[in-house]
Amino acid sequence: MGLHSRLAEKEHEKRELERDLAACEETHEFISRKREILDTDIYEPDKAYDMTSSGEWLGKLEQDADDHRNKNCSMIGTILGDTSRLLTNLQSAMERIRELIRECEEEIESLEEEIRARERSAE
């Protein structure tokens, strides 16, 4: 494969990686926003909610409601933890893509330099 072909191939690879990175960044931002909404608008208020004005449970319905709230908070807490791990993994993937882009850029630069050197020597 000639230098120009290798250069075109690396430039194409770099563009694909940049598209992948943009998609990952968009996904990360979307999930982060949704996680923040879940945490601040649902999980934290639900965790702190007290059904009685006195803070004492008056009967079975109140106890059942508290049990239900605790179960929901536990499930939401698990989801928040899973989402945090997903976001961390996504960040790692984005960093790896950035490294691959840098490697492509270095190889592109090297190929361009080699092409220029050959063109100069052919003159």
N, C-alpha and C positions, 0 to 999 in steps of 0.2 A: 504494500500500500504506500502510495506516495505521501510526501509531506503535506501537500495541500488537502488530500483526502483525509489524512489523520487530523489535520487542523479543523476541517469542516465537521468531522465526527465529534471532536471534543467540544466544539462550539455548540453543536446540537445537544450533546449530553448536558452541557452547562445550562442551556435554556430549559431543558426538561427538569433538571434539578431545581432551578429557580421557580418553575411552575409548581413543583411539588412543595417547595418551601413556602410559597405564598399560600397554597391550600392548607398546609399545616398551621401556619400562623393565623389564618382566618378561622379555622376550626378551633384552635386554642383560645382565641379571643371570644368566640361564640360560647364555648363550654364554660370559660371563666365567668362570663357575664351571667349565664344561667345558674352556675353554682353559687355565685354571690347573691343572686335573687333568692334562691332556695334557702340559703343560710340566713340572710338578714330578714327576709319577709315571711318566712314560714317556720324554719327550724328554731331560731332564737325566740321569737314571740310565743310559739307553741310550747316550748320548753318552760317558759316563765309564766304561762297562763295559770291562774287559779280561779276555779269556777265559783268559789264561795266568797262572799264579801268578808267573812270573818277569818278565812284561811283554814277553817276546820271543815272536815267532810261531814255532811249531814245525814247521808244515807247510801243505800246500795247504788242508785243511779249515779250519784256523784263519784262513788268508788269505781264503778264501771267506766265512767267517762275518764277518770284519772288513769285507769289501767290502759284504756284505749289511747289516750294521749301519750303515755309512756311508751307504748308499743310503737306508735307512729314516730316519736322522737328517736327511738332506737333504730328503726328502719331508715329514717332520713339521715341519721348520723352515719350509718353504714354506707349509704349512697354517697354522702359527702366525702367520706374517706376514700371510697372507690374512685370517685371523680378526681380527687386530689392526686391519687396514684396515676390515673390516666393522664392528667395534665403534666405530671412529672415525666412520664414516659414520652409524651409528645414533645416536651422540651428537649429531652435527650435525642430524640429522632431529628428534631430541627437542628440541633447543634451538629449532629453527624452529617446532615445534608449540607450545612454551611462548610464543614470541613471538606466534603467532596467537591463543593463549588470552588473552594480555594485551591484544591489540588488540580481541578480542571483549568482554572485560571493560570496556575503556574505552568502546566503543561502547554497550554495555548501560547503563553509568553515564550516558552522555550522553543516551540515549533516555529513561531513567527520569527524569532531570532535566528534560528537555523535556516529558514527560508531566505531571510535578508542576507545572511552570510553567504549562502550559495549564489544568490543573485549578484552580490558584489564580486565574488570570485569568478563568475562567468563573464563579467564585463571586460 
